[in-house]
Amino acid sequence: MVKKRILWIVLIGLSVFIFSGCGQNSNSVEDQNATENVISEELHQAHCDLLAEANEELALINQKVRDLNDKISEGAKLSDDQNAALDDFEIKQASINKRMHEIKNVKQEDWENFKATFEKDLKEIQSVIDGVLADF
């Protein structure tokens, strides 16, 4: 009789130990999923912020392009350097437009590099168009 009680106590203790370990593991998985969701939400917000910033800057750049087109239609002539700068501008602008459609698909590990390159290219095309306009 004493052996049965000891056996039951050991079995109950072992069961409690096993089930308590499972509970801790599931909490760890839940915590990891919550952390990933927070990172995903932060990344999503960063995507949206960059897209909004790009849209604002491209609107300003497009206005400058319209100003340049107005000057050209009024009879202003472009130099060879200005034409070369505009060729470079068009290539980078096409690249930026393509990458704007990819912003939402950039993964966390690639985000910082993508963002830095994208912002640098935006600033470059803005300086190119400013330089061409300044020469008139």
PAMITI-832335 format. One record per atom (N, C-alpha, C): chain; residue number from 0; atom name; x, y, z; residue in one letter. Coordinates in steps of 0.05 Angstrom, whole numbers, plus 5000, padded with zeros to 4 digits. Layout:
N
NODE,ch,i,at,X,Y,Z,aa
NODE,A,NUM,CA,X,Y,Z,A;
...
END
This chain:
136
NODE,ch,i,at,X,Y,Z,aa
NODE,A,0,N,5016,4976,5000,M;
NODE,A,0,CA,5000,5000,5000,M;
NODE,A,0,C,5017,5025,5000,M;
NODE,A,1,N,5038,5025,5016,V;
NODE,A,1,CA,5057,5048,5017,V;
NODE,A,1,C,5071,5051,4990,V;
NODE,A,2,N,5077,5028,4977,K;
NODE,A,2,CA,5091,5029,4952,K;
NODE,A,2,C,5073,5042,4930,K;
NODE,A,3,N,5046,5036,4931,K;
NODE,A,3,CA,5028,5047,4912,K;
NODE,A,3,C,5026,5078,4916,K;
NODE,A,4,N,5025,5087,4941,R;
NODE,A,4,CA,5024,5116,4946,R;
NODE,A,4,C,5049,5130,4936,R;
NODE,A,5,N,5072,5118,4942,I;
NODE,A,5,CA,5097,5129,4933,I;
NODE,A,5,C,5098,5130,4902,I;
NODE,A,6,N,5089,5108,4890,L;
NODE,A,6,CA,5088,5107,4860,L;
NODE,A,6,C,5070,5129,4849,L;
NODE,A,7,N,5046,5133,4862,W;
NODE,A,7,CA,5028,5154,4852,W;
NODE,A,7,C,5039,5182,4857,W;
NODE,A,8,N,5052,5186,4879,I;
NODE,A,8,CA,5064,5212,4884,I;
NODE,A,8,C,5087,5218,4864,I;
NODE,A,9,N,5103,5198,4857,V;
NODE,A,9,CA,5124,5201,4837,V;
NODE,A,9,C,5112,5207,4810,V;
NODE,A,10,N,5091,5192,4803,L;
NODE,A,10,CA,5078,5196,4777,L;
NODE,A,10,C,5065,5224,4775,L;
NODE,A,11,N,5052,5233,4796,I;
NODE,A,11,CA,5040,5260,4796,I;
NODE,A,11,C,5062,5281,4795,I;
NODE,A,12,N,5083,5278,4810,G;
NODE,A,12,CA,5105,5297,4809,G;
NODE,A,12,C,5118,5298,4781,G;
NODE,A,13,N,5122,5275,4769,L;
NODE,A,13,CA,5133,5274,4742,L;
NODE,A,13,C,5115,5287,4722,L;
NODE,A,14,N,5089,5282,4725,S;
NODE,A,14,CA,5069,5294,4706,S;
NODE,A,14,C,5069,5325,4709,S;
NODE,A,15,N,5070,5334,4734,V;
NODE,A,15,CA,5071,5363,4738,V;
NODE,A,15,C,5096,5375,4726,V;
NODE,A,16,N,5118,5362,4730,F;
NODE,A,16,CA,5143,5371,4718,F;
NODE,A,16,C,5142,5373,4688,F;
NODE,A,17,N,5132,5352,4675,I;
NODE,A,17,CA,5130,5351,4646,I;
NODE,A,17,C,5111,5372,4636,I;
NODE,A,18,N,5088,5375,4648,F;
NODE,A,18,CA,5069,5395,4638,F;
NODE,A,18,C,5078,5424,4643,F;
NODE,A,19,N,5092,5428,4665,S;
NODE,A,19,CA,5102,5455,4670,S;
NODE,A,19,C,5123,5463,4650,S;
NODE,A,20,N,5139,5444,4640,G;
NODE,A,20,CA,5159,5449,4620,G;
NODE,A,20,C,5146,5456,4593,G;
NODE,A,21,N,5124,5442,4587,C;
NODE,A,21,CA,5110,5448,4562,C;
NODE,A,21,C,5098,5476,4562,C;
NODE,A,22,N,5088,5484,4585,G;
NODE,A,22,CA,5076,5510,4587,G;
NODE,A,22,C,5097,5532,4584,G;
NODE,A,23,N,5121,5528,4594,Q;
NODE,A,23,CA,5142,5548,4591,Q;
NODE,A,23,C,5151,5550,4562,Q;
NODE,A,24,N,5152,5528,4548,N;
NODE,A,24,CA,5160,5528,4521,N;
NODE,A,24,C,5140,5542,4503,N;
NODE,A,25,N,5114,5538,4508,S;
NODE,A,25,CA,5094,5551,4491,S;
NODE,A,25,C,5094,5581,4497,S;
NODE,A,26,N,5100,5589,4521,N;
NODE,A,26,CA,5102,5618,4527,N;
NODE,A,26,C,5126,5630,4512,N;
NODE,A,27,N,5147,5615,4510,S;
NODE,A,27,CA,5171,5625,4495,S;
NODE,A,27,C,5164,5628,4466,S;
NODE,A,28,N,5150,5609,4454,V;
NODE,A,28,CA,5142,5611,4426,V;
NODE,A,28,C,5123,5635,4422,V;
NODE,A,29,N,5104,5638,4441,E;
NODE,A,29,CA,5086,5661,4439,E;
NODE,A,29,C,5101,5687,4442,E;
NODE,A,30,N,5120,5689,4460,D;
NODE,A,30,CA,5136,5713,4462,D;
NODE,A,30,C,5152,5719,4437,D;
NODE,A,31,N,5163,5698,4425,Q;
NODE,A,31,CA,5178,5701,4400,Q;
NODE,A,31,C,5160,5711,4378,Q;
NODE,A,32,N,5136,5700,4376,N;
NODE,A,32,CA,5117,5709,4355,N;
NODE,A,32,C,5108,5737,4360,N;
NODE,A,33,N,5105,5745,4385,A;
NODE,A,33,CA,5097,5773,4391,A;
NODE,A,33,C,5120,5792,4383,A;
NODE,A,34,N,5145,5783,4388,T;
NODE,A,34,CA,5168,5800,4381,T;
NODE,A,34,C,5170,5803,4351,T;
NODE,A,35,N,5165,5781,4336,E;
NODE,A,35,CA,5166,5782,4307,E;
NODE,A,35,C,5143,5800,4296,E;
NODE,A,36,N,5120,5799,4309,N;
NODE,A,36,CA,5098,5817,4301,N;
NODE,A,36,C,5105,5846,4305,N;
NODE,A,37,N,5118,5852,4328,V;
NODE,A,37,CA,5126,5880,4333,V;
NODE,A,37,C,5146,5888,4312,V;
NODE,A,38,N,5166,5871,4306,I;
NODE,A,38,CA,5185,5878,4286,I;
NODE,A,38,C,5171,5882,4259,I;
NODE,A,39,N,5153,5865,4252,S;
NODE,A,39,CA,5139,5867,4227,S;
NODE,A,39,C,5122,5893,4226,S;
NODE,A,40,N,5110,5900,4248,E;
NODE,A,40,CA,5094,5925,4249,E;
NODE,A,40,C,5113,5949,4246,E;
NODE,A,41,N,5136,5948,4259,E;
NODE,A,41,CA,5155,5970,4257,E;
NODE,A,41,C,5166,5971,4229,E;
NODE,A,42,N,5172,5949,4216,L;
NODE,A,42,CA,5181,5948,4189,L;
NODE,A,42,C,5160,5959,4170,L;
NODE,A,43,N,5135,5951,4174,H;
NODE,A,43,CA,5113,5960,4158,H;
NODE,A,43,C,5111,5991,4160,H;
NODE,A,44,N,5113,6001,4184,Q;
NODE,A,44,CA,5112,6030,4188,Q;
NODE,A,44,C,5135,6044,4175,Q;
NODE,A,45,N,5159,6032,4176,A;
NODE,A,45,CA,5182,6043,4162,A;
NODE,A,45,C,5178,6044,4132,A;
NODE,A,46,N,5166,6022,4121,H;
NODE,A,46,CA,5160,6022,4093,H;
NODE,A,46,C,5141,6045,4086,H;
NODE,A,47,N,5120,6048,4101,C;
NODE,A,47,CA,5100,6069,4096,C;
NODE,A,47,C,5113,6097,4098,C;
NODE,A,48,N,5130,6101,4118,D;
NODE,A,48,CA,5143,6127,4122,D;
NODE,A,48,C,5162,6133,4098,D;
NODE,A,49,N,5177,6114,4089,L;
NODE,A,49,CA,5195,6118,4067,L;
NODE,A,49,C,5179,6124,4041,L;
NODE,A,50,N,5157,6110,4038,L;
NODE,A,50,CA,5141,6114,4014,L;
NODE,A,50,C,5128,6142,4014,L;
NODE,A,51,N,5119,6150,4037,A;
NODE,A,51,CA,5108,6177,4039,A;
NODE,A,51,C,5129,6199,4034,A;
NODE,A,52,N,5153,6195,4046,E;
NODE,A,52,CA,5175,6214,4042,E;
NODE,A,52,C,5183,6214,4012,E;
NODE,A,53,N,5184,6191,3999,A;
NODE,A,53,CA,5191,6190,3971,A;
NODE,A,53,C,5170,6204,3954,A;
NODE,A,54,N,5145,6200,3960,N;
NODE,A,54,CA,5124,6213,3945,N;
NODE,A,54,C,5125,6243,3947,N;
NODE,A,55,N,5131,6254,3971,E;
NODE,A,55,CA,5134,6282,3975,E;
NODE,A,55,C,5158,6293,3959,E;
NODE,A,56,N,5180,6280,3961,E;
NODE,A,56,CA,5204,6289,3947,E;
NODE,A,56,C,5201,6287,3917,E;
NODE,A,57,N,5188,6266,3907,L;
NODE,A,57,CA,5184,6263,3879,L;
NODE,A,57,C,5164,6284,3868,L;
NODE,A,58,N,5145,6292,3884,A;
NODE,A,58,CA,5127,6313,3876,A;
NODE,A,58,C,5142,6339,3872,A;
NODE,A,59,N,5161,6345,3890,L;
NODE,A,59,CA,5178,6369,3887,L;
NODE,A,59,C,5196,6367,3862,L;
NODE,A,60,N,5207,6343,3858,I;
NODE,A,60,CA,5225,6339,3835,I;
NODE,A,60,C,5208,6342,3809,I;
NODE,A,61,N,5185,6331,3809,N;
NODE,A,61,CA,5168,6332,3785,N;
NODE,A,61,C,5160,6361,3779,N;
NODE,A,62,N,5156,6377,3800,Q;
NODE,A,62,CA,5151,6406,3795,Q;
NODE,A,62,C,5175,6419,3783,Q;
NODE,A,63,N,5198,6412,3792,K;
NODE,A,63,CA,5223,6424,3780,K;
NODE,A,63,C,5226,6415,3751,K;
NODE,A,64,N,5219,6390,3745,V;
NODE,A,64,CA,5220,6381,3717,V;
NODE,A,64,C,5200,6397,3700,V;
NODE,A,65,N,5176,6402,3710,R;
NODE,A,65,CA,5157,6418,3696,R;
NODE,A,65,C,5168,6446,3691,R;
NODE,A,66,N,5181,6458,3711,D;
NODE,A,66,CA,5194,6484,3708,D;
NODE,A,66,C,5215,6483,3686,D;
NODE,A,67,N,5231,6462,3686,L;
NODE,A,67,CA,5251,6459,3665,L;
NODE,A,67,C,5239,6457,3638,L;
NODE,A,68,N,5218,6441,3636,N;
NODE,A,68,CA,5204,6438,3610,N;
NODE,A,68,C,5192,6465,3601,N;
NODE,A,69,N,5182,6481,3619,D;
NODE,A,69,CA,5172,6507,3612,D;
NODE,A,69,C,5194,6525,3600,D;
NODE,A,70,N,5217,6524,3613,K;
NODE,A,70,CA,5240,6540,3604,K;
NODE,A,70,C,5249,6531,3576,K;
NODE,A,71,N,5249,6505,3572,I;
NODE,A,71,CA,5257,6494,3546,I;
NODE,A,71,C,5237,6502,3524,I;
NODE,A,72,N,5211,6500,3531,S;
NODE,A,72,CA,5190,6508,3512,S;
NODE,A,72,C,5191,6537,3505,S;
NODE,A,73,N,5202,6554,3523,E;
NODE,A,73,CA,5205,6582,3519,E;
NODE,A,73,C,5229,6589,3502,E;
NODE,A,74,N,5244,6569,3494,G;
NODE,A,74,CA,5267,6573,3476,G;
NODE,A,74,C,5294,6569,3489,G;
NODE,A,75,N,5296,6562,3514,A;
NODE,A,75,CA,5322,6558,3527,A;
NODE,A,75,C,5335,6533,3515,A;
NODE,A,76,N,5361,6535,3511,K;
NODE,A,76,CA,5376,6513,3500,K;
NODE,A,76,C,5392,6500,3522,K;
NODE,A,77,N,5394,6473,3521,L;
NODE,A,77,CA,5410,6458,3540,L;
NODE,A,77,C,5438,6453,3529,L;
NODE,A,78,N,5457,6455,3547,S;
NODE,A,78,CA,5485,6450,3540,S;
NODE,A,78,C,5489,6419,3540,S;
NODE,A,79,N,5512,6411,3530,D;
NODE,A,79,CA,5519,6383,3529,D;
NODE,A,79,C,5520,6371,3558,D;
NODE,A,80,N,5531,6387,3576,D;
NODE,A,80,CA,5532,6378,3604,D;
NODE,A,80,C,5504,6375,3616,D;
NODE,A,81,N,5487,6394,3610,Q;
NODE,A,81,CA,5459,6392,3620,Q;
NODE,A,81,C,5445,6367,3608,Q;
NODE,A,82,N,5449,6363,3582,N;
NODE,A,82,CA,5437,6339,3570,N;
NODE,A,82,C,5448,6313,3582,N;
NODE,A,83,N,5474,6312,3588,A;
NODE,A,83,CA,5485,6288,3601,A;
NODE,A,83,C,5474,6285,3629,A;
NODE,A,84,N,5471,6307,3643,A;
NODE,A,84,CA,5460,6306,3670,A;
NODE,A,84,C,5431,6296,3670,A;
NODE,A,85,N,5416,6305,3650,L;
NODE,A,85,CA,5388,6297,3647,L;
NODE,A,85,C,5386,6267,3640,L;
NODE,A,86,N,5405,6257,3624,D;
NODE,A,86,CA,5406,6229,3617,D;
NODE,A,86,C,5410,6212,3643,D;
NODE,A,87,N,5429,6221,3659,D;
NODE,A,87,CA,5434,6208,3685,D;
NODE,A,87,C,5410,6210,3703,D;
NODE,A,88,N,5397,6233,3703,F;
NODE,A,88,CA,5373,6237,3719,F;
NODE,A,88,C,5351,6217,3711,F;
NODE,A,89,N,5347,6214,3685,E;
NODE,A,89,CA,5326,6195,3676,E;
NODE,A,89,C,5331,6167,3684,E;
NODE,A,90,N,5356,6158,3683,I;
NODE,A,90,CA,5363,6131,3691,I;
NODE,A,90,C,5358,6127,3720,I;
NODE,A,91,N,5367,6146,3737,K;
NODE,A,91,CA,5363,6143,3766,K;
NODE,A,91,C,5333,6145,3773,K;
NODE,A,92,N,5319,6163,3759,Q;
NODE,A,92,CA,5290,6166,3765,Q;
NODE,A,92,C,5275,6140,3758,Q;
NODE,A,93,N,5282,6127,3736,A;
NODE,A,93,CA,5270,6101,3729,A;
NODE,A,93,C,5276,6080,3750,A;
NODE,A,94,N,5300,6080,3760,S;
NODE,A,94,CA,5308,6061,3781,S;
NODE,A,94,C,5292,6067,3807,S;
NODE,A,95,N,5289,6092,3814,I;
NODE,A,95,CA,5274,6099,3838,I;
NODE,A,95,C,5245,6091,3835,I;
NODE,A,96,N,5233,6096,3812,N;
NODE,A,96,CA,5205,6088,3807,N;
NODE,A,96,C,5202,6058,3810,N;
NODE,A,97,N,5220,6043,3800,K;
NODE,A,97,CA,5219,6014,3802,K;
NODE,A,97,C,5221,6005,3831,K;
NODE,A,98,N,5240,6017,3846,R;
NODE,A,98,CA,5244,6009,3874,R;
NODE,A,98,C,5221,6018,3892,R;
NODE,A,99,N,5206,6039,3884,M;
NODE,A,99,CA,5183,6048,3900,M;
NODE,A,99,C,5162,6026,3901,M;
NODE,A,100,N,5160,6011,3879,H;
NODE,A,100,CA,5141,5988,3879,H;
NODE,A,100,C,5151,5965,3895,H;
NODE,A,101,N,5176,5964,3901,E;
NODE,A,101,CA,5188,5942,3917,E;
NODE,A,101,C,5190,5948,3946,E;
NODE,A,102,N,5185,5972,3955,I;
NODE,A,102,CA,5189,5980,3983,I;
NODE,A,102,C,5174,5961,4002,I;
NODE,A,103,N,5150,5955,3996,K;
NODE,A,103,CA,5133,5939,4015,K;
NODE,A,103,C,5144,5910,4017,K;
NODE,A,104,N,5161,5902,3998,N;
NODE,A,104,CA,5170,5874,3998,N;
NODE,A,104,C,5198,5871,4010,N;
NODE,A,105,N,5211,5892,4019,V;
NODE,A,105,CA,5238,5891,4029,V;
NODE,A,105,C,5237,5878,4057,V;
NODE,A,106,N,5254,5858,4061,K;
NODE,A,106,CA,5256,5844,4086,K;
NODE,A,106,C,5272,5860,4107,K;
NODE,A,107,N,5268,5853,4132,Q;
NODE,A,107,CA,5281,5866,4154,Q;
NODE,A,107,C,5311,5868,4151,Q;
NODE,A,108,N,5323,5845,4143,E;
NODE,A,108,CA,5353,5844,4142,E;
NODE,A,108,C,5364,5862,4119,E;
NODE,A,109,N,5347,5868,4099,D;
NODE,A,109,CA,5356,5884,4076,D;
NODE,A,109,C,5347,5913,4079,D;
NODE,A,110,N,5331,5919,4099,W;
NODE,A,110,CA,5318,5945,4100,W;
NODE,A,110,C,5337,5969,4102,W;
NODE,A,111,N,5356,5968,4120,E;
NODE,A,111,CA,5374,5991,4124,E;
NODE,A,111,C,5390,5998,4099,E;
NODE,A,112,N,5400,5977,4086,N;
NODE,A,112,CA,5415,5982,4061,N;
NODE,A,112,C,5397,5993,4039,N;
NODE,A,113,N,5373,5981,4036,F;
NODE,A,113,CA,5354,5991,4016,F;
NODE,A,113,C,5347,6020,4021,F;
NODE,A,114,N,5341,6026,4046,K;
NODE,A,114,CA,5332,6053,4053,K;
NODE,A,114,C,5354,6073,4048,K;
NODE,A,115,N,5379,6067,4056,A;
NODE,A,115,CA,5401,6085,4052,A;
NODE,A,115,C,5406,6090,4023,A;
NODE,A,116,N,5406,6070,4007,T;
NODE,A,116,CA,5411,6072,3978,T;
NODE,A,116,C,5388,6088,3965,T;
NODE,A,117,N,5364,6082,3973,F;
NODE,A,117,CA,5341,6096,3961,F;
NODE,A,117,C,5341,6126,3967,F;
NODE,A,118,N,5346,6133,3993,E;
NODE,A,118,CA,5347,6161,4000,E;
NODE,A,118,C,5370,6175,3987,E;
NODE,A,119,N,5393,6162,3984,K;
NODE,A,119,CA,5416,6174,3970,K;
NODE,A,119,C,5410,6180,3941,K;
NODE,A,120,N,5397,6161,3928,D;
NODE,A,120,CA,5389,6165,3900,D;
NODE,A,120,C,5369,6187,3897,D;
NODE,A,121,N,5350,6189,3916,L;
NODE,A,121,CA,5331,6211,3915,L;
NODE,A,121,C,5345,6238,3917,L;
NODE,A,122,N,5364,6240,3935,K;
NODE,A,122,CA,5379,6265,3938,K;
NODE,A,122,C,5395,6272,3913,K;
NODE,A,123,N,5407,6251,3901,E;
NODE,A,123,CA,5423,6255,3877,E;
NODE,A,123,C,5406,6266,3854,E;
NODE,A,124,N,5382,6254,3849,I;
NODE,A,124,CA,5366,6265,3826,I;
NODE,A,124,C,5356,6292,3832,I;
NODE,A,125,N,5351,6298,3858,Q;
NODE,A,125,CA,5343,6325,3865,Q;
NODE,A,125,C,5366,6345,3860,Q;
NODE,A,126,N,5390,6338,3866,S;
NODE,A,126,CA,5412,6356,3861,S;
NODE,A,126,C,5418,6359,3832,S;
NODE,A,127,N,5414,6338,3816,V;
NODE,A,127,CA,5418,6339,3787,V;
NODE,A,127,C,5398,6359,3775,V;
NODE,A,128,N,5373,6357,3782,I;
NODE,A,128,CA,5353,6375,3770,I;
NODE,A,128,C,5357,6403,3780,I;
NODE,A,129,N,5366,6406,3805,D;
NODE,A,129,CA,5372,6433,3815,D;
NODE,A,129,C,5395,6445,3800,D;
NODE,A,130,N,5415,6429,3794,G;
NODE,A,130,CA,5439,6438,3779,G;
NODE,A,130,C,5432,6447,3751,G;
NODE,A,131,N,5415,6431,3738,V;
NODE,A,131,CA,5407,6438,3711,V;
NODE,A,131,C,5391,6464,3711,V;
NODE,A,132,N,5373,6467,3730,L;
NODE,A,132,CA,5357,6492,3732,L;
NODE,A,132,C,5374,6516,3739,L;
NODE,A,133,N,5394,6512,3756,A;
NODE,A,133,CA,5411,6534,3764,A;
NODE,A,133,C,5427,6545,3741,A;
NODE,A,134,N,5433,6529,3720,D;
NODE,A,134,CA,5448,6538,3698,D;
NODE,A,134,C,5433,6556,3679,D;
NODE,A,135,N,5407,6559,3683,F;
NODE,A,135,CA,5392,6577,3665,F;
NODE,A,135,C,5391,6605,3676,F;
END
